[in-house]
């Protein structure tokens, strides 16, 4: 970047284009035809973009003779302007009609931040100059001058540029006619003259430049006389060189080669290393900016960013059906138990999902998840599995047992909680006399189904590590923790600190999730309770497994009345394990 470029960039796009046209130095602009190519042009270091009519038509798959409407062209330019802050000079063909079309075109281009337009003195509809150009009729000079005046009168941005393209040399009308037309167009208000040639040598362009003698900025398109040294253009006093169609041509040749190779070899292995990586496309799409904006604008959004599913166990009581797969892969109403859980998370916008597997982890379907394996699953409990993935937790996170089915509102309300820690407790299941069921919850208050908004916090959850003399044992529990814990914000640091302390215990390998909840409470953390009354199910044994299908069927769209009734009857839930 040279010393004058910072000030140059601070100017409006139209002012930058006008400065380039008037510059004493030779300037260059590169063709682009969509947002991606516009960003490529900017990154290559060019200071302006040529919105090529040929290239824009080609990317639509139509011919360069006004088959793409001017509104389609302008819509494409809008994407290009959004993708790059460079000034864009549109190849505006003949102005898409008469003087009135030019007036409307200029207004619409200004609205979309386009810096200028180049119009050519042929008749509408036009055909590309290199296709039988000498047989193409030119517009009357007065008519074309009227278009230039109409465009200049219509612009509201004083720096918006109109470049008049002279086609007399292409059409075989000779040098005198080319000079006569250029002079008339400059007098009509054109900000620059583009002189075009289809010869392979630059002789007539250089002759025109000598005769023109700098009466107005002169623009050239050396597509045919590309072998001419650029220094020749500098010495001739050319203002701007347009590299007019090379990105669309490069893209076409690359796509043809790659398509042929893949079709022939029926594999991607021969091309993958020679094409842009998918991450490079993401970069060109500015995906990182979106992620940063998401952090900025969705920081207060009420949805968890990630989920951690504990799914390492085979499942006690389920040995008959888990010989070749873990419990989370058991089929429930036509799809694996884990898929029901993953789909539930994704429905609430929780898309970053980590699953801690263990027993037959090789049989876990990893579509849409990140799999972490607890290699010591046979000798360890839930907290050891949690520890395997704890360092990967970022942002708001739901920690869940892997054997849960639940209605969508349960997860929705959980992730919308503002609490640092929050759990779901089912108040319909408080039968503490059943010693085979754990996760009973004692809370600061019972579930009052008639009142909402009262803050209730967790006091204790029964755990495999509970002492039989627990002070709460004399009181009936208020419900059962269903196996869902939401952690927000600073809760991650607090959770890590408590886990660090628990890891120092000799019995850490056998600790379960209730032990973690109790340790958080003992450390002074407030864990808010979200009460539910049924509407979930855990899969702990064969009886749970059989009934889980009825519950799942009731959650599917267009469930039959009978299925829904059966599912409601089965809402009494069994507790979850990892």
GILIN-V770415 format. One record per pair of residues at least 12 apart in sequence whose ideal C-beta (glycine too) atoms are under 8 Angstrom apart, sorted by sequence separation. I is the first residue (numbers start at 1). J is the second residue. If there is no record, write none. Layout:
# GILIN-V770415
i->I j->J
i->I j->J
This chain:
# GILIN-V770415
i->56 j->68
i->60 j->72
i->105 j->117
i->166 j->178
i->314 j->326
i->315 j->327
i->318 j->330
i->361 j->373
i->444 j->456
i->460 j->472
i->554 j->566
i->555 j->567
i->77 j->90
i->92 j->105
i->123 j->136
i->168 j->181
i->182 j->195
i->195 j->208
i->220 j->233
i->258 j->271
i->313 j->326
i->314 j->327
i->328 j->341
i->386 j->399
i->398 j->411
i->443 j->456
i->444 j->457
i->459 j->472
i->502 j->515
i->550 j->563
i->553 j->566
i->554 j->567
i->30 j->44
i->122 j->136
i->123 j->137
i->148 j->162
i->195 j->209
i->312 j->326
i->313 j->327
i->355 j->369
i->357 j->371
i->374 j->388
i->410 j->424
i->443 j->457
i->444 j->458
i->502 j->516
i->537 j->551
i->553 j->567
i->554 j->568
i->122 j->137
i->123 j->138
i->166 j->181
i->205 j->220
i->311 j->326
i->315 j->330
i->353 j->368
i->354 j->369
i->355 j->370
i->357 j->372
i->358 j->373
i->373 j->388
i->443 j->458
i->444 j->459
i->462 j->477
i->552 j->567
i->30 j->46
i->122 j->138
i->123 j->139
i->148 j->164
i->166 j->182
i->311 j->327
i->353 j->369
i->354 j->370
i->355 j->371
i->356 j->372
i->357 j->373
i->358 j->374
i->372 j->388
i->398 j->414
i->425 j->441
i->442 j->458
i->443 j->459
i->550 j->566
i->551 j->567
i->29 j->46
i->32 j->49
i->56 j->73
i->59 j->76
i->73 j->90
i->102 j->119
i->121 j->138
i->122 j->139
i->178 j->195
i->195 j->212
i->205 j->222
i->258 j->275
i->311 j->328
i->338 j->355
i->351 j->368
i->353 j->370
i->354 j->371
i->355 j->372
i->356 j->373
i->357 j->374
i->358 j->375
i->372 j->389
i->398 j->415
i->441 j->458
i->442 j->459
i->499 j->516
i->502 j->519
i->550 j->567
i->28 j->46
i->29 j->47
i->30 j->48
i->31 j->49
i->32 j->50
i->33 j->51
i->37 j->55
i->121 j->139
i->164 j->182
i->220 j->238
i->352 j->370
i->354 j->372
i->356 j->374
i->359 j->377
i->423 j->441
i->425 j->443
i->442 j->460
i->498 j->516
i->501 j->519
i->28 j->47
i->29 j->48
i->30 j->49
i->31 j->50
i->32 j->51
i->33 j->52
i->90 j->109
i->166 j->185
i->193 j->212
i->218 j->237
i->219 j->238
i->222 j->241
i->309 j->328
i->358 j->377
i->359 j->378
i->396 j->415
i->427 j->446
i->441 j->460
i->442 j->461
i->550 j->569
i->551 j->570
i->27 j->47
i->28 j->48
i->29 j->49
i->30 j->50
i->31 j->51
i->32 j->52
i->53 j->73
i->56 j->76
i->121 j->141
i->144 j->164
i->202 j->222
i->205 j->225
i->218 j->238
i->219 j->239
i->220 j->240
i->221 j->241
i->357 j->377
i->358 j->378
i->372 j->392
i->427 j->447
i->441 j->461
i->461 j->481
i->550 j->570
i->551 j->571
i->27 j->48
i->29 j->50
i->31 j->52
i->164 j->185
i->218 j->239
i->219 j->240
i->220 j->241
i->221 j->242
i->223 j->244
i->254 j->275
i->440 j->461
i->441 j->462
i->495 j->516
i->498 j->519
i->33 j->55
i->34 j->56
i->51 j->73
i->95 j->117
i->164 j->186
i->217 j->239
i->218 j->240
i->219 j->241
i->220 j->242
i->223 j->245
i->346 j->368
i->370 j->392
i->425 j->447
i->439 j->461
i->440 j->462
i->498 j->520
i->501 j->523
i->32 j->55
i->33 j->56
i->121 j->144
i->193 j->216
i->195 j->218
i->202 j->225
i->214 j->237
i->217 j->240
i->219 j->242
i->221 j->244
i->439 j->462
i->458 j->481
i->547 j->570
i->31 j->55
i->90 j->114
i->95 j->119
i->164 j->188
i->192 j->216
i->193 j->217
i->194 j->218
i->195 j->219
i->196 j->220
i->200 j->224
i->201 j->225
i->438 j->462
i->33 j->58
i->34 j->59
i->51 j->76
i->92 j->117
i->94 j->119
i->119 j->144
i->191 j->216
i->192 j->217
i->193 j->218
i->194 j->219
i->195 j->220
i->196 j->221
i->199 j->224
i->200 j->225
i->438 j->463
i->495 j->520
i->498 j->523
i->33 j->59
i->51 j->77
i->70 j->96
i->88 j->114
i->89 j->115
i->90 j->116
i->92 j->118
i->93 j->119
i->94 j->120
i->98 j->124
i->164 j->190
i->169 j->195
i->170 j->196
i->182 j->208
i->190 j->216
i->191 j->217
i->192 j->218
i->193 j->219
i->194 j->220
i->198 j->224
i->199 j->225
i->202 j->228
i->206 j->232
i->210 j->236
i->338 j->364
i->339 j->365
i->342 j->368
i->438 j->464
i->494 j->520
i->497 j->523
i->20 j->47
i->66 j->93
i->88 j->115
i->89 j->116
i->90 j->117
i->91 j->118
i->92 j->119
i->93 j->120
i->94 j->121
i->97 j->124
i->162 j->189
i->163 j->190
i->166 j->193
i->169 j->196
i->170 j->197
i->192 j->219
i->194 j->221
i->197 j->224
i->200 j->227
i->201 j->228
i->209 j->236
i->311 j->338
i->328 j->355
i->338 j->365
i->342 j->369
i->358 j->385
i->498 j->525
i->20 j->48
i->87 j->115
i->88 j->116
i->89 j->117
i->90 j->118
i->94 j->122
i->96 j->124
i->119 j->147
i->162 j->190
i->163 j->191
i->164 j->192
i->165 j->193
i->166 j->194
i->169 j->197
i->170 j->198
i->197 j->225
i->209 j->237
i->485 j->513
i->51 j->80
i->87 j->116
i->89 j->118
i->94 j->123
i->95 j->124
i->119 j->148
i->138 j->167
i->162 j->191
i->163 j->192
i->164 j->193
i->165 j->194
i->166 j->195
i->167 j->196
i->169 j->198
i->175 j->204
i->179 j->208
i->186 j->215
i->209 j->238
i->309 j->338
i->328 j->357
i->336 j->365
i->356 j->385
i->494 j->523
i->66 j->96
i->94 j->124
i->138 j->168
i->161 j->191
i->163 j->193
i->164 j->194
i->165 j->195
i->166 j->196
i->178 j->208
i->182 j->212
i->186 j->216
i->202 j->232
i->206 j->236
i->356 j->386
i->432 j->462
i->442 j->472
i->483 j->513
i->544 j->574
i->16 j->47
i->17 j->48
i->49 j->80
i->70 j->101
i->74 j->105
i->81 j->112
i->93 j->124
i->94 j->125
i->136 j->167
i->161 j->192
i->163 j->194
i->165 j->196
i->202 j->233
i->205 j->236
i->326 j->357
i->329 j->360
i->338 j->369
i->447 j->478
i->494 j->525
i->16 j->48
i->77 j->109
i->81 j->113
i->94 j->126
i->119 j->151
i->175 j->207
i->179 j->211
i->183 j->215
i->309 j->341
i->326 j->358
i->356 j->388
i->446 j->478
i->447 j->479
i->485 j->517
i->81 j->114
i->93 j->126
i->138 j->171
i->175 j->208
i->179 j->212
i->182 j->215
i->309 j->342
i->326 j->359
i->356 j->389
i->425 j->458
i->442 j->475
i->445 j->478
i->481 j->514
i->537 j->570
i->541 j->574
i->74 j->108
i->78 j->112
i->117 j->151
i->133 j->167
i->136 j->170
i->137 j->171
i->182 j->216
i->326 j->360
i->329 j->363
i->491 j->525
i->537 j->571
i->540 j->574
i->49 j->84
i->56 j->91
i->70 j->105
i->74 j->109
i->77 j->112
i->136 j->171
i->138 j->173
i->169 j->204
i->325 j->360
i->326 j->361
i->329 j->364
i->354 j->389
i->423 j->458
i->442 j->477
i->443 j->478
i->536 j->571
i->538 j->573
i->539 j->574
i->540 j->575
i->134 j->170
i->152 j->188
i->175 j->211
i->324 j->360
i->328 j->364
i->329 j->365
i->441 j->477
i->442 j->478
i->443 j->479
i->481 j->517
i->535 j->571
i->537 j->573
i->538 j->574
i->540 j->576
i->49 j->86
i->51 j->88
i->54 j->91
i->77 j->114
i->133 j->170
i->134 j->171
i->144 j->181
i->148 j->185
i->152 j->189
i->322 j->359
i->326 j->363
i->440 j->477
i->441 j->478
i->534 j->571
i->536 j->573
i->537 j->574
i->538 j->575
i->539 j->576
i->540 j->577
i->48 j->86
i->49 j->87
i->50 j->88
i->51 j->89
i->53 j->91
i->74 j->112
i->129 j->167
i->133 j->171
i->134 j->172
i->307 j->345
i->322 j->360
i->325 j->363
i->326 j->364
i->354 j->392
i->441 j->479
i->534 j->572
i->538 j->576
i->8 j->47
i->47 j->86
i->48 j->87
i->49 j->88
i->50 j->89
i->51 j->90
i->52 j->91
i->53 j->92
i->133 j->172
i->141 j->180
i->145 j->184
i->149 j->188
i->169 j->208
i->324 j->363
i->354 j->393
i->440 j->479
i->441 j->480
i->534 j->573
i->538 j->577
i->46 j->86
i->47 j->87
i->48 j->88
i->49 j->89
i->51 j->91
i->53 j->93
i->141 j->181
i->145 j->185
i->148 j->188
i->149 j->189
i->440 j->480
i->441 j->481
i->38 j->79
i->48 j->89
i->50 j->91
i->129 j->170
i->144 j->185
i->148 j->189
i->439 j->480
i->440 j->481
i->34 j->76
i->38 j->80
i->42 j->84
i->145 j->187
i->146 j->188
i->148 j->190
i->439 j->481
i->465 j->507
i->33 j->76
i->37 j->80
i->38 j->81
i->41 j->84
i->42 j->85
i->119 j->162
i->121 j->164
i->141 j->184
i->145 j->188
i->307 j->350
i->352 j->395
i->437 j->480
i->439 j->482
i->35 j->79
i->39 j->83
i->42 j->86
i->115 j->159
i->116 j->160
i->117 j->161
i->118 j->162
i->119 j->163
i->120 j->164
i->121 j->165
i->144 j->188
i->304 j->348
i->306 j->350
i->309 j->353
i->311 j->355
i->312 j->356
i->432 j->476
i->439 j->483
i->34 j->79
i->35 j->80
i->38 j->83
i->39 j->84
i->41 j->86
i->94 j->139
i->98 j->143
i->102 j->147
i->106 j->151
i->110 j->155
i->115 j->160
i->116 j->161
i->117 j->162
i->118 j->163
i->119 j->164
i->120 j->165
i->121 j->166
i->122 j->167
i->303 j->348
i->304 j->349
i->305 j->350
i->307 j->352
i->308 j->353
i->309 j->354
i->311 j->356
i->312 j->357
i->313 j->358
i->314 j->359
i->432 j->477
i->465 j->510
i->34 j->80
i->38 j->84
i->105 j->151
i->110 j->156
i->115 j->161
i->116 j->162
i->117 j->163
i->118 j->164
i->119 j->165
i->120 j->166
i->121 j->167
i->303 j->349
i->304 j->350
i->306 j->352
i->307 j->353
i->308 j->354
i->309 j->355
i->310 j->356
i->311 j->357
i->312 j->358
i->313 j->359
i->314 j->360
i->430 j->476
i->464 j->510
i->465 j->511
i->33 j->80
i->35 j->82
i->36 j->83
i->99 j->146
i->103 j->150
i->107 j->154
i->110 j->157
i->116 j->163
i->118 j->165
i->120 j->167
i->121 j->168
i->192 j->239
i->303 j->350
i->305 j->352
i->306 j->353
i->307 j->354
i->308 j->355
i->309 j->356
i->311 j->358
i->312 j->359
i->355 j->402
i->430 j->477
i->465 j->512
i->32 j->80
i->35 j->83
i->38 j->86
i->99 j->147
i->102 j->150
i->103 j->151
i->106 j->154
i->192 j->240
i->194 j->242
i->306 j->354
i->308 j->356
i->350 j->398
i->430 j->478
i->463 j->511
i->464 j->512
i->466 j->514
i->35 j->84
i->98 j->147
i->102 j->151
i->106 j->155
i->107 j->156
i->122 j->171
i->312 j->361
i->430 j->479
i->463 j->512
i->465 j->514
i->38 j->88
i->99 j->149
i->100 j->150
i->103 j->153
i->104 j->154
i->110 j->160
i->429 j->479
i->430 j->480
i->464 j->514
i->465 j->515
i->482 j->532
i->99 j->150
i->103 j->154
i->109 j->160
i->427 j->478
i->428 j->479
i->429 j->480
i->463 j->514
i->464 j->515
i->32 j->84
i->95 j->147
i->102 j->154
i->427 j->479
i->462 j->514
i->463 j->515
i->479 j->531
i->311 j->364
i->345 j->398
i->425 j->478
i->426 j->479
i->461 j->514
i->106 j->160
i->425 j->479
i->426 j->480
i->482 j->536
i->425 j->480
i->463 j->518
i->483 j->538
i->32 j->88
i->95 j->151
i->106 j->162
i->163 j->219
i->425 j->481
i->426 j->482
i->461 j->517
i->482 j->538
i->424 j->481
i->425 j->482
i->461 j->518
i->66 j->124
i->423 j->481
i->424 j->482
i->460 j->518
i->66 j->125
i->341 j->400
i->424 j->483
i->458 j->517
i->29 j->89
i->65 j->125
i->66 j->126
i->121 j->181
i->309 j->369
i->348 j->408
i->424 j->484
i->65 j->126
i->341 j->402
i->347 j->408
i->350 j->411
i->423 j->484
i->460 j->521
i->65 j->127
i->312 j->374
i->344 j->406
i->423 j->485
i->459 j->521
i->51 j->114
i->64 j->127
i->65 j->128
i->341 j->404
i->348 j->411
i->422 j->485
i->423 j->486
i->458 j->521
i->64 j->128
i->121 j->185
i->313 j->377
i->338 j->402
i->341 j->405
i->344 j->408
i->347 j->411
i->348 j->412
i->421 j->485
i->422 j->486
i->63 j->128
i->133 j->198
i->312 j->377
i->337 j->402
i->340 j->405
i->350 j->415
i->421 j->486
i->513 j->578
i->337 j->403
i->345 j->411
i->421 j->487
i->422 j->488
i->512 j->578
i->20 j->87
i->48 j->115
i->129 j->196
i->344 j->411
i->348 j->415
i->419 j->486
i->420 j->487
i->421 j->488
i->13 j->81
i->130 j->198
i->337 j->405
i->420 j->488
i->129 j->198
i->417 j->486
i->419 j->488
i->420 j->489
i->457 j->526
i->458 j->527
i->17 j->87
i->414 j->484
i->418 j->488
i->420 j->490
i->421 j->491
i->457 j->527
i->458 j->528
i->16 j->87
i->415 j->486
i->417 j->488
i->420 j->491
i->457 j->528
i->458 j->529
i->13 j->85
i->17 j->89
i->89 j->161
i->310 j->382
i->410 j->482
i->414 j->486
i->456 j->528
i->457 j->529
i->13 j->86
i->14 j->87
i->312 j->385
i->332 j->405
i->411 j->484
i->421 j->494
i->455 j->528
i->456 j->529
i->13 j->87
i->54 j->128
i->89 j->163
i->120 j->194
i->328 j->402
i->410 j->484
i->420 j->494
i->438 j->512
i->13 j->88
i->53 j->128
i->116 j->191
i->310 j->385
i->327 j->402
i->328 j->403
i->439 j->514
i->456 j->531
i->9 j->85
i->118 j->194
i->120 j->196
i->310 j->386
i->327 j->403
i->406 j->482
i->438 j->514
i->308 j->386
i->404 j->482
i->406 j->484
i->404 j->483
i->403 j->483
i->404 j->484
i->308 j->389
i->401 j->483
i->381 j->464
i->400 j->483
i->401 j->484
i->400 j->484
i->447 j->531
i->449 j->533
i->308 j->393
i->399 j->484
i->400 j->485
i->444 j->529
i->398 j->484
i->399 j->485
i->443 j->529
i->447 j->533
i->306 j->393
i->398 j->485
i->399 j->486
i->306 j->394
i->315 j->403
i->398 j->486
i->399 j->487
i->441 j->529
i->305 j->394
i->306 j->395
i->308 j->397
i->310 j->399
i->397 j->486
i->398 j->487
i->305 j->395
i->306 j->396
i->307 j->397
i->308 j->398
i->310 j->400
i->396 j->486
i->397 j->487
i->304 j->395
i->305 j->396
i->306 j->397
i->307 j->398
i->308 j->399
i->309 j->400
i->310 j->401
i->311 j->402
i->396 j->487
i->482 j->573
i->304 j->396
i->305 j->397
i->306 j->398
i->307 j->399
i->308 j->400
i->309 j->401
i->310 j->402
i->311 j->403
i->396 j->488
i->483 j->575
i->130 j->223
i->303 j->396
i->304 j->397
i->307 j->400
i->309 j->402
i->396 j->489
i->480 j->573
i->482 j->575
i->483 j->576
i->130 j->224
i->304 j->398
i->393 j->487
i->423 j->517
i->482 j->576
i->397 j->492
i->480 j->575
i->18 j->115
i->17 j->115
i->18 j->116
i->394 j->492
i->16 j->115
i->17 j->116
i->393 j->492
i->421 j->520
i->13 j->113
i->13 j->114
i->14 j->115
i->118 j->219
i->13 j->115
i->14 j->116
i->421 j->525
i->423 j->527
i->425 j->529
i->427 j->531
i->428 j->532
i->390 j->495
i->420 j->525
i->421 j->526
i->422 j->527
i->423 j->528
i->424 j->529
i->425 j->530
i->426 j->531
i->427 j->532
i->428 j->533
i->390 j->496
i->420 j->526
i->421 j->527
i->422 j->528
i->423 j->529
i->424 j->530
i->425 j->531
i->426 j->532
i->427 j->533
i->428 j->534
i->419 j->526
i->421 j->528
i->422 j->529
i->423 j->530
i->424 j->531
i->425 j->532
i->426 j->533
i->419 j->527
i->422 j->530
i->424 j->532
i->426 j->534
i->390 j->499
i->419 j->528
i->304 j->414
i->426 j->536
i->304 j->415
i->417 j->528
i->303 j->415
i->387 j->499
i->401 j->513
i->424 j->536
i->302 j->415
i->303 j->416
i->386 j->499
i->417 j->530
i->302 j->416
i->399 j->513
i->302 j->417
i->302 j->418
i->383 j->499
i->387 j->503
i->414 j->530
i->413 j->530
i->383 j->502
i->410 j->530
i->410 j->532
i->384 j->508
i->383 j->508
i->384 j->509
i->410 j->535
i->409 j->535
i->410 j->536
i->384 j->511
i->386 j->513
i->381 j->509
i->383 j->511
i->407 j->535
i->380 j->509
i->381 j->510
i->382 j->511
i->383 j->512
i->406 j->535
i->407 j->536
i->379 j->509
i->380 j->510
i->381 j->511
i->382 j->512
i->383 j->513
i->386 j->516
i->406 j->536
i->381 j->512
i->382 j->513
i->405 j->536
i->406 j->537
i->383 j->515
i->404 j->536
i->405 j->537
i->376 j->509
i->383 j->516
i->404 j->537
i->405 j->538
i->404 j->538
i->405 j->539
i->403 j->538
i->403 j->539
i->439 j->575
i->401 j->538
i->403 j->540
i->437 j->574
i->438 j->575
i->439 j->576
i->437 j->575
i->21 j->161
i->18 j->159
i->17 j->159
i->21 j->163
i->14 j->157
i->18 j->161
i->405 j->548
i->428 j->571
i->429 j->572
i->15 j->159
i->17 j->161
i->428 j->572
i->429 j->573
i->12 j->157
i->14 j->159
i->14 j->160
i->405 j->551
i->12 j->159
i->14 j->161
i->405 j->552
i->408 j->555
i->426 j->573
i->407 j->555
i->405 j->555
i->89 j->242
i->91 j->244
i->21 j->191
i->21 j->192
i->404 j->576
i->18 j->191
i->403 j->576
i->402 j->576
i->403 j->577
i->401 j->576
i->401 j->577
i->402 j->578
i->401 j->578
i->304 j->486
i->304 j->488
i->55 j->244
i->59 j->248
i->54 j->244
i->55 j->245
i->58 j->248
i->54 j->245
i->50 j->242
i->52 j->244
i->55 j->247
i->50 j->243
i->52 j->245
i->55 j->248
i->385 j->578
i->50 j->244
i->54 j->248
i->58 j->252
i->22 j->217
i->382 j->577
i->21 j->217
i->52 j->248
i->382 j->578
i->381 j->578
i->21 j->219
i->337 j->539
i->310 j->513
i->26 j->230
i->41 j->247
i->26 j->233
i->40 j->247
i->332 j->539
i->26 j->234
i->330 j->539
i->37 j->247
i->29 j->240
i->31 j->242
i->37 j->248
i->337 j->548
i->26 j->238
i->27 j->239
i->28 j->240
i->29 j->241
i->31 j->243
i->327 j->539
i->340 j->552
i->26 j->239
i->27 j->240
i->28 j->241
i->29 j->242
i->30 j->243
i->31 j->244
i->332 j->545
i->26 j->240
i->27 j->241
i->28 j->242
i->29 j->243
i->31 j->245
i->33 j->247
i->37 j->251
i->26 j->241
i->28 j->243
i->31 j->246
i->32 j->247
i->33 j->248
i->330 j->545
i->333 j->548
i->23 j->239
i->30 j->246
i->31 j->247
i->332 j->548
i->333 j->549
i->22 j->239
i->30 j->247
i->31 j->248
i->332 j->549
i->21 j->239
i->20 j->239
i->21 j->240
i->333 j->552
i->20 j->240
i->332 j->552
i->333 j->553
i->318 j->539
i->321 j->542
i->318 j->540
i->320 j->542
i->356 j->578
i->317 j->540
i->318 j->541
i->333 j->556
i->315 j->539
i->316 j->540
i->317 j->541
i->318 j->542
i->321 j->545
i->315 j->540
i->316 j->541
i->317 j->542
i->318 j->545
i->40 j->284
i->39 j->284
i->39 j->286
i->36 j->284
i->36 j->285
i->316 j->577
i->315 j->577
i->313 j->577
i->313 j->578
i->312 j->578
i->311 j->578
i->310 j->578
